[in-house]
Amino acid sequence: MLFVLLYFGTFKLAWRKLADLVVANATRRHGISSWKFWWQFVEYRIILLAPYVPFLIFRKSVPTTITKLIFWWVVLMIGMGALRFVGSERLTRVLWWVYGYMYDGLLNFYPYRNLISNVVDLMEIKDGDALLEVGCGTGNVMLAALGRARISAVGVDSSRSMVRQANRKLCGNAEVIYSDALLYMKSLPDKSFDRISMVNFLYAAQDRTLIWNECLRLLKSKGRIVVTTSTEGGSRPIIQEHLRNASWVQLVSLRLIGVVIIDFFISELAKAGPFEFPTQEVLLSEVAECGGSYSKVSRVYGGAENGVNIIFSVIAEDEIRS
């Protein structure tokens, strides 16, 4: 109760202090080289940490699991605050590295399992197909596709920890490449794959037009690209979908909580530039401009009405004419 009172009591003050910091640095009124900035920064951190003091004072009365969660959350807050000053590119690399070890916590999460199932259903994969998963993460789409048909599968991801987890799970049944996705695709010959999937990859792509062009170039005749990506931030619709279809007990997982925390930071970074959640209209117009034809557009990952993701399939425009 004391935590709740302190949290809500300091919430508005913390946001006001954060706004002062952002404006001061952005307008160069006093940036990170100024003692005034650091004084404000220390004040801001103290305000943020104040609600957690009761857990330190009464730690003997608090369950060990909760104590550990609070401890690592505070460590993460301090770490993310420090990383703010090393640049967005390095911060992004750190996020993906940590994400690789947390990501499979999503396998306990109904909306994510449903999302993967929808992607594989939409691919309509069959024996003999060659699959490329762009931004393969820990390999969950490839693993699900391999369970549906006898295929050859290749995944590419720029996160070393993601690639490590994917290789461990796939046990040599698919090839997993540690590389920038665009650079890897450019090294491949035309018409290499029957199916290409991209799951929550496009919001992190630096140039979506180049990605679409490469995907369409690599697509075989009668091939298909299946895409799902976030068009907005937020976790409420996703959690609500889980609670409609599965037990709340599955939400009590350290790795899943870690995923939620990292997703929060991704949403915040999307406001600052490193990531972008493009709207449905923007995504579909980009497909058309690159010579693709989209179909079966719907919303997922939070339900058909409130889902935070869009899912759709793409074929080459010349396939329609032929």
Summary of the structure (lengths in Angstrom):
residues: 322
radius of gyration: 21.9
end to end distance: 67.1
largest distance: 72.5
contacts: 995
relative contact order: 0.11
helix: 60%
strand: 16%
